[in-house]
Amino acid sequence: MIGRRAALRYAKAILAYAEENNSSGALAKDMNQIKELLNENKILQMALENPLLVIEKKKSIINELLPNACEESRKLLALLAQNNRLSLLGETSKKFLSLLEESKGEIKAVVTSAVPLSPDLEIKVLEKAKQYSNKKVHIVNKVDPNLLGGFILKIGDMQYDASVLHKLKVFKTKLTKTNTI
């Protein structure tokens, strides 16, 4: 994605500023709202990325969508607008939320499965994920029917693939290379 480094820099800066002012909770609420808005509305993201749209218009659109934003959010929006970087808003909000979780000693484990996890299975996966990280783990379940069965567990940069699709690919590779089972 465009500007990941720059988005990370803005996210680090606004996190440091928010922690100094003890307002990271309010800022996290706004960043979550921004992330959801941009995920749900691709036209809004396209408008922010459009170089032909005047910066003041982009800024007014964001201000209308977030009328109750905290002071830190407004400062971030003003800084991004001043530097003509409003296109980085979505990525900056994601990076900010990730950095905030990390600073609190939390980590997100993404479990992709063919069907939604049952509560019992979610507890088992959570216990397994805690073995790989000494941080507080939050489970996020994504459903991908293409997996056919099993699951893929991602914690940070580590990935454990126990999906049927993966096993079939391994089997196919072995079969085509050796021509035996």
MODELLER restraints for C-alpha pairs under 7 A, 6 or more apart:
rsr = mdl.restraints
at = mdl.atoms
rsr.add(forms.Gaussian(group=physical.xy_distance, feature=features.Distance(at['CA:3:A'], at['CA:88:A']), mean=6.64, stdev=0.5))
rsr.add(forms.Gaussian(group=physical.xy_distance, feature=features.Distance(at['CA:4:A'], at['CA:91:A']), mean=6.86, stdev=0.5))
rsr.add(forms.Gaussian(group=physical.xy_distance, feature=features.Distance(at['CA:7:A'], at['CA:88:A']), mean=5.86, stdev=0.5))
rsr.add(forms.Gaussian(group=physical.xy_distance, feature=features.Distance(at['CA:7:A'], at['CA:91:A']), mean=5.88, stdev=0.5))
rsr.add(forms.Gaussian(group=physical.xy_distance, feature=features.Distance(at['CA:7:A'], at['CA:92:A']), mean=4.48, stdev=0.5))
rsr.add(forms.Gaussian(group=physical.xy_distance, feature=features.Distance(at['CA:8:A'], at['CA:92:A']), mean=6.24, stdev=0.5))
rsr.add(forms.Gaussian(group=physical.xy_distance, feature=features.Distance(at['CA:8:A'], at['CA:95:A']), mean=5.83, stdev=0.5))
rsr.add(forms.Gaussian(group=physical.xy_distance, feature=features.Distance(at['CA:10:A'], at['CA:92:A']), mean=6.47, stdev=0.5))
rsr.add(forms.Gaussian(group=physical.xy_distance, feature=features.Distance(at['CA:11:A'], at['CA:92:A']), mean=5.37, stdev=0.5))
rsr.add(forms.Gaussian(group=physical.xy_distance, feature=features.Distance(at['CA:11:A'], at['CA:95:A']), mean=5.88, stdev=0.5))
rsr.add(forms.Gaussian(group=physical.xy_distance, feature=features.Distance(at['CA:11:A'], at['CA:96:A']), mean=4.63, stdev=0.5))
rsr.add(forms.Gaussian(group=physical.xy_distance, feature=features.Distance(at['CA:12:A'], at['CA:96:A']), mean=6.84, stdev=0.5))
rsr.add(forms.Gaussian(group=physical.xy_distance, feature=features.Distance(at['CA:14:A'], at['CA:76:A']), mean=6.97, stdev=0.5))
rsr.add(forms.Gaussian(group=physical.xy_distance, feature=features.Distance(at['CA:15:A'], at['CA:24:A']), mean=6.89, stdev=0.5))
rsr.add(forms.Gaussian(group=physical.xy_distance, feature=features.Distance(at['CA:15:A'], at['CA:96:A']), mean=6.65, stdev=0.5))
rsr.add(forms.Gaussian(group=physical.xy_distance, feature=features.Distance(at['CA:18:A'], at['CA:24:A']), mean=4.92, stdev=0.5))
rsr.add(forms.Gaussian(group=physical.xy_distance, feature=features.Distance(at['CA:18:A'], at['CA:72:A']), mean=6.73, stdev=0.5))
rsr.add(forms.Gaussian(group=physical.xy_distance, feature=features.Distance(at['CA:26:A'], at['CA:70:A']), mean=6.45, stdev=0.5))
rsr.add(forms.Gaussian(group=physical.xy_distance, feature=features.Distance(at['CA:27:A'], at['CA:70:A']), mean=6.48, stdev=0.5))
rsr.add(forms.Gaussian(group=physical.xy_distance, feature=features.Distance(at['CA:27:A'], at['CA:72:A']), mean=6.49, stdev=0.5))
rsr.add(forms.Gaussian(group=physical.xy_distance, feature=features.Distance(at['CA:27:A'], at['CA:73:A']), mean=6.15, stdev=0.5))
rsr.add(forms.Gaussian(group=physical.xy_distance, feature=features.Distance(at['CA:28:A'], at['CA:97:A']), mean=6.44, stdev=0.5))
rsr.add(forms.Gaussian(group=physical.xy_distance, feature=features.Distance(at['CA:30:A'], at['CA:69:A']), mean=6.20, stdev=0.5))
rsr.add(forms.Gaussian(group=physical.xy_distance, feature=features.Distance(at['CA:30:A'], at['CA:73:A']), mean=6.87, stdev=0.5))
rsr.add(forms.Gaussian(group=physical.xy_distance, feature=features.Distance(at['CA:31:A'], at['CA:93:A']), mean=4.92, stdev=0.5))
rsr.add(forms.Gaussian(group=physical.xy_distance, feature=features.Distance(at['CA:32:A'], at['CA:93:A']), mean=6.99, stdev=0.5))
rsr.add(forms.Gaussian(group=physical.xy_distance, feature=features.Distance(at['CA:34:A'], at['CA:90:A']), mean=6.75, stdev=0.5))
rsr.add(forms.Gaussian(group=physical.xy_distance, feature=features.Distance(at['CA:34:A'], at['CA:93:A']), mean=6.86, stdev=0.5))
rsr.add(forms.Gaussian(group=physical.xy_distance, feature=features.Distance(at['CA:35:A'], at['CA:90:A']), mean=5.59, stdev=0.5))
rsr.add(forms.Gaussian(group=physical.xy_distance, feature=features.Distance(at['CA:35:A'], at['CA:93:A']), mean=6.01, stdev=0.5))
rsr.add(forms.Gaussian(group=physical.xy_distance, feature=features.Distance(at['CA:35:A'], at['CA:94:A']), mean=6.54, stdev=0.5))
rsr.add(forms.Gaussian(group=physical.xy_distance, feature=features.Distance(at['CA:38:A'], at['CA:44:A']), mean=6.37, stdev=0.5))
rsr.add(forms.Gaussian(group=physical.xy_distance, feature=features.Distance(at['CA:38:A'], at['CA:45:A']), mean=5.76, stdev=0.5))
rsr.add(forms.Gaussian(group=physical.xy_distance, feature=features.Distance(at['CA:38:A'], at['CA:90:A']), mean=6.30, stdev=0.5))
rsr.add(forms.Gaussian(group=physical.xy_distance, feature=features.Distance(at['CA:48:A'], at['CA:58:A']), mean=6.18, stdev=0.5))
rsr.add(forms.Gaussian(group=physical.xy_distance, feature=features.Distance(at['CA:48:A'], at['CA:86:A']), mean=5.89, stdev=0.5))
rsr.add(forms.Gaussian(group=physical.xy_distance, feature=features.Distance(at['CA:48:A'], at['CA:87:A']), mean=4.83, stdev=0.5))
rsr.add(forms.Gaussian(group=physical.xy_distance, feature=features.Distance(at['CA:49:A'], at['CA:87:A']), mean=4.61, stdev=0.5))
rsr.add(forms.Gaussian(group=physical.xy_distance, feature=features.Distance(at['CA:55:A'], at['CA:81:A']), mean=6.25, stdev=0.5))
rsr.add(forms.Gaussian(group=physical.xy_distance, feature=features.Distance(at['CA:55:A'], at['CA:84:A']), mean=6.89, stdev=0.5))
rsr.add(forms.Gaussian(group=physical.xy_distance, feature=features.Distance(at['CA:59:A'], at['CA:81:A']), mean=6.66, stdev=0.5))
rsr.add(forms.Gaussian(group=physical.xy_distance, feature=features.Distance(at['CA:80:A'], at['CA:86:A']), mean=5.11, stdev=0.5))
rsr.add(forms.Gaussian(group=physical.xy_distance, feature=features.Distance(at['CA:101:A'], at['CA:107:A']), mean=6.20, stdev=0.5))
rsr.add(forms.Gaussian(group=physical.xy_distance, feature=features.Distance(at['CA:105:A'], at['CA:135:A']), mean=5.36, stdev=0.5))
rsr.add(forms.Gaussian(group=physical.xy_distance, feature=features.Distance(at['CA:105:A'], at['CA:136:A']), mean=6.31, stdev=0.5))
rsr.add(forms.Gaussian(group=physical.xy_distance, feature=features.Distance(at['CA:106:A'], at['CA:135:A']), mean=5.26, stdev=0.5))
rsr.add(forms.Gaussian(group=physical.xy_distance, feature=features.Distance(at['CA:106:A'], at['CA:136:A']), mean=4.55, stdev=0.5))
rsr.add(forms.Gaussian(group=physical.xy_distance, feature=features.Distance(at['CA:106:A'], at['CA:137:A']), mean=5.90, stdev=0.5))
rsr.add(forms.Gaussian(group=physical.xy_distance, feature=features.Distance(at['CA:107:A'], at['CA:135:A']), mean=6.27, stdev=0.5))
rsr.add(forms.Gaussian(group=physical.xy_distance, feature=features.Distance(at['CA:107:A'], at['CA:136:A']), mean=6.11, stdev=0.5))
rsr.add(forms.Gaussian(group=physical.xy_distance, feature=features.Distance(at['CA:107:A'], at['CA:137:A']), mean=5.04, stdev=0.5))
rsr.add(forms.Gaussian(group=physical.xy_distance, feature=features.Distance(at['CA:107:A'], at['CA:138:A']), mean=6.28, stdev=0.5))
rsr.add(forms.Gaussian(group=physical.xy_distance, feature=features.Distance(at['CA:108:A'], at['CA:137:A']), mean=5.73, stdev=0.5))
rsr.add(forms.Gaussian(group=physical.xy_distance, feature=features.Distance(at['CA:108:A'], at['CA:138:A']), mean=4.84, stdev=0.5))
rsr.add(forms.Gaussian(group=physical.xy_distance, feature=features.Distance(at['CA:108:A'], at['CA:139:A']), mean=6.11, stdev=0.5))
rsr.add(forms.Gaussian(group=physical.xy_distance, feature=features.Distance(at['CA:108:A'], at['CA:140:A']), mean=6.99, stdev=0.5))
rsr.add(forms.Gaussian(group=physical.xy_distance, feature=features.Distance(at['CA:108:A'], at['CA:155:A']), mean=6.47, stdev=0.5))
rsr.add(forms.Gaussian(group=physical.xy_distance, feature=features.Distance(at['CA:109:A'], at['CA:137:A']), mean=6.43, stdev=0.5))
rsr.add(forms.Gaussian(group=physical.xy_distance, feature=features.Distance(at['CA:109:A'], at['CA:138:A']), mean=5.88, stdev=0.5))
rsr.add(forms.Gaussian(group=physical.xy_distance, feature=features.Distance(at['CA:109:A'], at['CA:139:A']), mean=4.96, stdev=0.5))
rsr.add(forms.Gaussian(group=physical.xy_distance, feature=features.Distance(at['CA:109:A'], at['CA:140:A']), mean=6.11, stdev=0.5))
rsr.add(forms.Gaussian(group=physical.xy_distance, feature=features.Distance(at['CA:109:A'], at['CA:153:A']), mean=6.81, stdev=0.5))
rsr.add(forms.Gaussian(group=physical.xy_distance, feature=features.Distance(at['CA:109:A'], at['CA:154:A']), mean=5.57, stdev=0.5))
rsr.add(forms.Gaussian(group=physical.xy_distance, feature=features.Distance(at['CA:109:A'], at['CA:155:A']), mean=4.66, stdev=0.5))
rsr.add(forms.Gaussian(group=physical.xy_distance, feature=features.Distance(at['CA:110:A'], at['CA:139:A']), mean=5.99, stdev=0.5))
rsr.add(forms.Gaussian(group=physical.xy_distance, feature=features.Distance(at['CA:110:A'], at['CA:140:A']), mean=4.80, stdev=0.5))
rsr.add(forms.Gaussian(group=physical.xy_distance, feature=features.Distance(at['CA:110:A'], at['CA:141:A']), mean=5.97, stdev=0.5))
rsr.add(forms.Gaussian(group=physical.xy_distance, feature=features.Distance(at['CA:110:A'], at['CA:153:A']), mean=5.82, stdev=0.5))
rsr.add(forms.Gaussian(group=physical.xy_distance, feature=features.Distance(at['CA:110:A'], at['CA:154:A']), mean=5.11, stdev=0.5))
rsr.add(forms.Gaussian(group=physical.xy_distance, feature=features.Distance(at['CA:110:A'], at['CA:155:A']), mean=6.62, stdev=0.5))
rsr.add(forms.Gaussian(group=physical.xy_distance, feature=features.Distance(at['CA:111:A'], at['CA:139:A']), mean=6.93, stdev=0.5))
rsr.add(forms.Gaussian(group=physical.xy_distance, feature=features.Distance(at['CA:111:A'], at['CA:140:A']), mean=6.05, stdev=0.5))
rsr.add(forms.Gaussian(group=physical.xy_distance, feature=features.Distance(at['CA:111:A'], at['CA:141:A']), mean=4.85, stdev=0.5))
rsr.add(forms.Gaussian(group=physical.xy_distance, feature=features.Distance(at['CA:111:A'], at['CA:142:A']), mean=6.10, stdev=0.5))
rsr.add(forms.Gaussian(group=physical.xy_distance, feature=features.Distance(at['CA:111:A'], at['CA:151:A']), mean=6.55, stdev=0.5))
rsr.add(forms.Gaussian(group=physical.xy_distance, feature=features.Distance(at['CA:111:A'], at['CA:152:A']), mean=5.62, stdev=0.5))
rsr.add(forms.Gaussian(group=physical.xy_distance, feature=features.Distance(at['CA:111:A'], at['CA:153:A']), mean=4.63, stdev=0.5))
rsr.add(forms.Gaussian(group=physical.xy_distance, feature=features.Distance(at['CA:111:A'], at['CA:154:A']), mean=6.46, stdev=0.5))
rsr.add(forms.Gaussian(group=physical.xy_distance, feature=features.Distance(at['CA:112:A'], at['CA:141:A']), mean=5.84, stdev=0.5))
rsr.add(forms.Gaussian(group=physical.xy_distance, feature=features.Distance(at['CA:112:A'], at['CA:142:A']), mean=4.61, stdev=0.5))
rsr.add(forms.Gaussian(group=physical.xy_distance, feature=features.Distance(at['CA:112:A'], at['CA:143:A']), mean=5.56, stdev=0.5))
rsr.add(forms.Gaussian(group=physical.xy_distance, feature=features.Distance(at['CA:112:A'], at['CA:144:A']), mean=6.44, stdev=0.5))
rsr.add(forms.Gaussian(group=physical.xy_distance, feature=features.Distance(at['CA:112:A'], at['CA:151:A']), mean=5.50, stdev=0.5))
rsr.add(forms.Gaussian(group=physical.xy_distance, feature=features.Distance(at['CA:112:A'], at['CA:152:A']), mean=5.07, stdev=0.5))
rsr.add(forms.Gaussian(group=physical.xy_distance, feature=features.Distance(at['CA:112:A'], at['CA:153:A']), mean=6.58, stdev=0.5))
rsr.add(forms.Gaussian(group=physical.xy_distance, feature=features.Distance(at['CA:113:A'], at['CA:142:A']), mean=6.41, stdev=0.5))
rsr.add(forms.Gaussian(group=physical.xy_distance, feature=features.Distance(at['CA:113:A'], at['CA:143:A']), mean=5.11, stdev=0.5))
rsr.add(forms.Gaussian(group=physical.xy_distance, feature=features.Distance(at['CA:113:A'], at['CA:144:A']), mean=5.82, stdev=0.5))
rsr.add(forms.Gaussian(group=physical.xy_distance, feature=features.Distance(at['CA:113:A'], at['CA:147:A']), mean=6.74, stdev=0.5))
rsr.add(forms.Gaussian(group=physical.xy_distance, feature=features.Distance(at['CA:113:A'], at['CA:149:A']), mean=6.84, stdev=0.5))
rsr.add(forms.Gaussian(group=physical.xy_distance, feature=features.Distance(at['CA:113:A'], at['CA:150:A']), mean=6.18, stdev=0.5))
rsr.add(forms.Gaussian(group=physical.xy_distance, feature=features.Distance(at['CA:113:A'], at['CA:151:A']), mean=4.43, stdev=0.5))
rsr.add(forms.Gaussian(group=physical.xy_distance, feature=features.Distance(at['CA:113:A'], at['CA:152:A']), mean=6.54, stdev=0.5))
rsr.add(forms.Gaussian(group=physical.xy_distance, feature=features.Distance(at['CA:114:A'], at['CA:143:A']), mean=5.50, stdev=0.5))
rsr.add(forms.Gaussian(group=physical.xy_distance, feature=features.Distance(at['CA:114:A'], at['CA:144:A']), mean=4.96, stdev=0.5))
rsr.add(forms.Gaussian(group=physical.xy_distance, feature=features.Distance(at['CA:114:A'], at['CA:145:A']), mean=4.32, stdev=0.5))
rsr.add(forms.Gaussian(group=physical.xy_distance, feature=features.Distance(at['CA:114:A'], at['CA:146:A']), mean=6.74, stdev=0.5))
rsr.add(forms.Gaussian(group=physical.xy_distance, feature=features.Distance(at['CA:114:A'], at['CA:147:A']), mean=5.38, stdev=0.5))
rsr.add(forms.Gaussian(group=physical.xy_distance, feature=features.Distance(at['CA:114:A'], at['CA:148:A']), mean=5.69, stdev=0.5))
rsr.add(forms.Gaussian(group=physical.xy_distance, feature=features.Distance(at['CA:114:A'], at['CA:149:A']), mean=5.31, stdev=0.5))
rsr.add(forms.Gaussian(group=physical.xy_distance, feature=features.Distance(at['CA:114:A'], at['CA:150:A']), mean=6.89, stdev=0.5))
rsr.add(forms.Gaussian(group=physical.xy_distance, feature=features.Distance(at['CA:115:A'], at['CA:143:A']), mean=5.71, stdev=0.5))
rsr.add(forms.Gaussian(group=physical.xy_distance, feature=features.Distance(at['CA:115:A'], at['CA:145:A']), mean=6.73, stdev=0.5))
rsr.add(forms.Gaussian(group=physical.xy_distance, feature=features.Distance(at['CA:116:A'], at['CA:141:A']), mean=6.90, stdev=0.5))
rsr.add(forms.Gaussian(group=physical.xy_distance, feature=features.Distance(at['CA:116:A'], at['CA:143:A']), mean=6.03, stdev=0.5))
rsr.add(forms.Gaussian(group=physical.xy_distance, feature=features.Distance(at['CA:117:A'], at['CA:141:A']), mean=6.96, stdev=0.5))
rsr.add(forms.Gaussian(group=physical.xy_distance, feature=features.Distance(at['CA:126:A'], at['CA:139:A']), mean=6.67, stdev=0.5))
rsr.add(forms.Gaussian(group=physical.xy_distance, feature=features.Distance(at['CA:130:A'], at['CA:137:A']), mean=6.50, stdev=0.5))
rsr.add(forms.Gaussian(group=physical.xy_distance, feature=features.Distance(at['CA:147:A'], at['CA:163:A']), mean=5.90, stdev=0.5))
rsr.add(forms.Gaussian(group=physical.xy_distance, feature=features.Distance(at['CA:147:A'], at['CA:164:A']), mean=6.14, stdev=0.5))
rsr.add(forms.Gaussian(group=physical.xy_distance, feature=features.Distance(at['CA:147:A'], at['CA:165:A']), mean=5.07, stdev=0.5))
rsr.add(forms.Gaussian(group=physical.xy_distance, feature=features.Distance(at['CA:148:A'], at['CA:164:A']), mean=5.85, stdev=0.5))
rsr.add(forms.Gaussian(group=physical.xy_distance, feature=features.Distance(at['CA:148:A'], at['CA:165:A']), mean=6.23, stdev=0.5))
rsr.add(forms.Gaussian(group=physical.xy_distance, feature=features.Distance(at['CA:149:A'], at['CA:163:A']), mean=5.71, stdev=0.5))
rsr.add(forms.Gaussian(group=physical.xy_distance, feature=features.Distance(at['CA:149:A'], at['CA:164:A']), mean=5.18, stdev=0.5))
rsr.add(forms.Gaussian(group=physical.xy_distance, feature=features.Distance(at['CA:150:A'], at['CA:162:A']), mean=5.53, stdev=0.5))
rsr.add(forms.Gaussian(group=physical.xy_distance, feature=features.Distance(at['CA:150:A'], at['CA:163:A']), mean=4.10, stdev=0.5))
rsr.add(forms.Gaussian(group=physical.xy_distance, feature=features.Distance(at['CA:150:A'], at['CA:164:A']), mean=5.73, stdev=0.5))
rsr.add(forms.Gaussian(group=physical.xy_distance, feature=features.Distance(at['CA:151:A'], at['CA:161:A']), mean=6.45, stdev=0.5))
rsr.add(forms.Gaussian(group=physical.xy_distance, feature=features.Distance(at['CA:151:A'], at['CA:162:A']), mean=5.28, stdev=0.5))
rsr.add(forms.Gaussian(group=physical.xy_distance, feature=features.Distance(at['CA:151:A'], at['CA:163:A']), mean=4.77, stdev=0.5))
rsr.add(forms.Gaussian(group=physical.xy_distance, feature=features.Distance(at['CA:152:A'], at['CA:160:A']), mean=5.73, stdev=0.5))
rsr.add(forms.Gaussian(group=physical.xy_distance, feature=features.Distance(at['CA:152:A'], at['CA:161:A']), mean=4.44, stdev=0.5))
rsr.add(forms.Gaussian(group=physical.xy_distance, feature=features.Distance(at['CA:152:A'], at['CA:162:A']), mean=5.81, stdev=0.5))
rsr.add(forms.Gaussian(group=physical.xy_distance, feature=features.Distance(at['CA:152:A'], at['CA:163:A']), mean=6.21, stdev=0.5))
rsr.add(forms.Gaussian(group=physical.xy_distance, feature=features.Distance(at['CA:153:A'], at['CA:159:A']), mean=5.64, stdev=0.5))
rsr.add(forms.Gaussian(group=physical.xy_distance, feature=features.Distance(at['CA:153:A'], at['CA:160:A']), mean=5.11, stdev=0.5))
rsr.add(forms.Gaussian(group=physical.xy_distance, feature=features.Distance(at['CA:153:A'], at['CA:161:A']), mean=6.45, stdev=0.5))
rsr.add(forms.Gaussian(group=physical.xy_distance, feature=features.Distance(at['CA:154:A'], at['CA:160:A']), mean=6.49, stdev=0.5))
rsr.add(forms.Gaussian(group=physical.xy_distance, feature=features.Distance(at['CA:175:A'], at['CA:181:A']), mean=5.88, stdev=0.5))
